[in-house]
Amino acid sequence: MTAPKSPAACLIGWPAAHSRSPLIHRYWLRTLGIDGGYIIEAVPPEDLRDFVLRLSLRGFVGANVTIPHKEAVLTLSTPDARAKAVGAANTLWFADGELRSTNTDVEGFISNLDASAPSWDAAEEALVLGAGGSSRAVVFGLLERGIKRVHLANRTIARAETLARQFGPSVHPLPWQGINDVLPRVKLLVNTTSLGMHGQPSLDVDVARLPQSAVITDLVYVPLVTPLLAAAKARGLKTADGLGMLLHQAVRGFELWFGRRPEVTAELRALVEADLTKT
């Protein structure tokens, strides 16, 4: 009798070689004692449809999806409410013989805030910088959690206006030059842009204008402590970094594929930190 094949998941991207997802999922497989696998599959756009539709035949119980395929997989699967609202999916799994999709960036963002800055959701107003795909996940999560007003600032105001129309009257588009005007009112500041990342221009936001009870979070995780987070820490403000979100967004996918809910531990964080800081 042939032994059943170990369950395996993969990361679908183009390119995808520098992802930390294998490091995270293999750590959980090892520490939870699960006989399973997680590999990277570099799939060019022209091959995506065939690859996804044959995912089960290729021996996979599910997959993560990264750039540039997050939008395209929506039409190849049955997306949940989060994936539909965000307009992108990063996790695929099978349920009742059907390929389904979700966006775990939403819960990754929220879970990281819960872990790093408890009671952050007491804020009535938040400011989100940027109006790209990550911003959609952030705005959806904030509204779902009950934040009453989300100011959305983007260098191209039209993109912020488009996103605001999608999410309704609680989201207020803001020109980039209007950021300073709302800082004294917001208790949560979220950077979803690439500003402050290694090799990118710095993010010029005056954190001194924020209330002392404000929480700052940055989705950038290279460097681990961005100039924005460094300025916030120097003022004694609570912070949540991008690495925390990266770790927390991986939890639900692992649970869907392998049937066990993993934990984001200090050991896992140290492992990924060490990998990120390799020269």
C-alpha positions, 0 to 999 in steps of 0.5 A: 500500500502506498503511503499518502503523500505529505501535504505541500503548499507553495508560493506563486510569484514572478519573480519570487526567489527573495520571499521569506514565506518558505522560512516562516512556513517551514519553521512552523512545519518543523516546530509543530511536527507536521510532515509537510512542505512549502516551496517557491514556484516561479510562474510567469503571467502567461502560465498562471491560469494553467498553473492555478487550475492544476494546483491540486493535480500538481500535489498542492493543498494551497498556495500563497500568491505574490506580485504580480499575480494577486489580482489575476487569481481572483478570477481563477478562484472563489474569493471571500469578502476580504479578497473582493473588497481589497481587489487582490488575494494572497492565499489560495486553499481548497474547501469542498472541492472548490479553490477559494481565495482570501487576503490575509494582509487584512488580519496580518495588519490587525493582528500585528497591531493587537500584539504590538499596541493593545487598545490601538482601536480606541482611536476614532481617527486614523491616517493612512499614507498611500493608496495602493494594494496594501492600503486597500487591505489596511483601510478595509481592516480599520473600517471592519474594526470600527475606526470611524474616520480614515484619512487617506493621503496619496501623492496622486489625489485621484487614486485616494479619491477612487479608493474612498469612493469604494469604501464609502463616507468614512474614508476621506481623501487627502492631498499629500500637502494636507497631512500636517493639518490632520496629524494633531487629530489622529491616534493611528498613523499607517505608512503603506508606501515604499517611502523609508525603505532601503533605496527609496526616498525618506518619508517626511512626516512630523511625528511631533504633531501627533498626540502623545497617545498615537500609534505608528505603524509602518508596512516597510520591513527593510530596514526593520526600524524605518526612519518613521518608526525611529522618530516615533520611538524617540518620542515615546510613541507606541509602534508596530513594524512591518515584519510583525505584519509579515509574520501575522499574515502567514498564520491563516494560510498555514492553518487552512493548508495544514490544519493547525494554527501556528503562533508568531513567537519571538524565536520565529521573529528572530529567525526572520530578522537574522535573515533580513539583516544578512549582507 
